[in-house]
């Protein structure tokens, strides 16, 4: 290692803590323009777990891990593929991961697009008031995971994205669907999860 390389490593390590409040886009731009691996490392630490856990609701662990690595490797190699004008970095990241997962499921002929029977949704219940309560009880956490897995793909991804904190507009952008369609899917998902948990647990 040359002296300048050692100094660059020391400098990046020393100032990495100062970047913790930087927006995602600024971190990526710093990586793109200055080649700062510390900036990219921080970006990965911020979002890698959330991205993987979302992909895990759509696919098996092996595929979720593979797609997650593909997304980050692609970003490292081509940081310019993210355009800040189109969406927030996090929304863009999840969109890329979701699209790659769907493409791979199609390639493996594992993709299914189940239709939603809107007539099965109880419209007397306001979807905004169907709440999901989480506890530390392992049996309920396991039951929720099972109920989530049992949902059709499109409802599962919609509720998973909402649980990740995405807005209705963001979910529509990620899934390439209309907000009204997403609202129906979220209503269906909440009702099904609530029904499953109430049916099997007091």
Secondary structure by P-SEA (a helix, b strand, c coil): ccaaaaaaaaaaaaaccccccccaaaaaaaaaacccaaaaaaaaaacaaaaaaaaaacccaaaaaaaaaaaaaaaaacccccccccccaaaaaaaaaaaaaaaaaaaacccccccccccccccccccccbbbbbcccaaaaaaaaaaaaaccaaaaaaaaaaaacccaaaaaaaacccaaaaaaaaaaaaaaaaaaaaaccc
